Amino acid sequence: MEYMNTAPIPPSAGEPRWLTTEEQRVWRSYIEAATLLEDHLDRQLQRDAGMPHVYYGLLVKLAESPRRRLRMTELARYAKITRSRLSHAVARLEKNGWVRREDCPSDKRGQFAILTDEGYEVLRRTAPGHVDAVRQAVFDRLTPEQQKSLGEIMRIVAEGLQPREAGADLPWLR
């Protein structure tokens, strides 16, 4: 197949710029590592706290927010998930007693998600195991120089993917 080209050949008009063999190797390594890492963290959090990684991230963001509260739209933007998916996640966290919702007094359509004391305690108990899982999976395997490079690379990729135009069609704005 053409995407298996090994030499960078200038594309003809309308032709894709196929990945080189080395680019394919890097890309596939990234995909495999990202998939395995997310699965590793999900399994650790399910085992230790009965929640998926995305829920843990929501609790962390609320814990870091002033008064442990954040507008639902901001929480969706942070988590990079649709408002519908966030609403489902917050409903599950509410059922566990870890989060509660409160209407926004200045905007009748808006709501706040608020981390409860019980949710904060779950986060406090779960954080040591989670940081151990992250450390073992990533940081203990890399030299300080590799850690710095990884951080710089991920920042560049993330910045390049952040839309700059107003009204961008983003899932977390839907």
Protein Blocks (a to p, Z undefined) as FASTA:
>chain_A
ZZlpfbdcdddehiacdddfklmmmmmmmmmmmmmmmmmmmmmmmmmnopafklmmmmmm
mmmpghhiacfklmmmmnopafklmmmmmmmmmmnopaccdddfklmkbccddddfklmm
mmmmmmmmmmmmmmmmmmmmpcfklmmmmmmmmmmmmmmmmcfbghiacfklZZ
